[in-house]
Amino acid sequence: MDHSNQSQPDFHTFLRDWMIGLEHYLHQLLHHLEFLDQQDEPKLKQLIHQVTTHYHEYFLAKAQVYRQNVFLALSPPWFNSYERTFLWLAGFRPGLAIHVVKSCGLEFTSDQVECWIG
């Protein structure tokens, strides 16, 4: 039985949902930073614990996929060809970095966008 066909769509769905959850946590963290209050420290600690647990779930899911088919680590089908190129060259995932930058509300220059488009 081919596990790679089963794990690819499952992980792709997991990753999409995980990124949505990560964005939710980012908004919560930014909200806490904006309205920082000493009395909210227990809530903030709980939120930090939730974020670290969220990352832990990601690494567990990724490890499970790679146990089923280690070759997915070398060329994940849920990455686009541009991201896979950087993964091969340096182990860097630019799509995730771009998502983080966008999530912070920063905008890219037209030159940066032009570099990605080609």
LINQUI-V901131 format. One record per run of one state. SS is the DSSP state (H for helix, E for strand, C for the rest). FROM is the first residue (numbers start at 1). LEN is the number of residues. If there is no record, write none. Layout:
SS	FROM	LEN
SS	FROM	LEN
//
This chain:
C	1	2
H	3	32
C	35	3
H	38	31
C	69	1
H	70	4
C	74	7
H	81	10
C	91	3
H	94	10
C	104	6
H	110	8
C	118	1
//
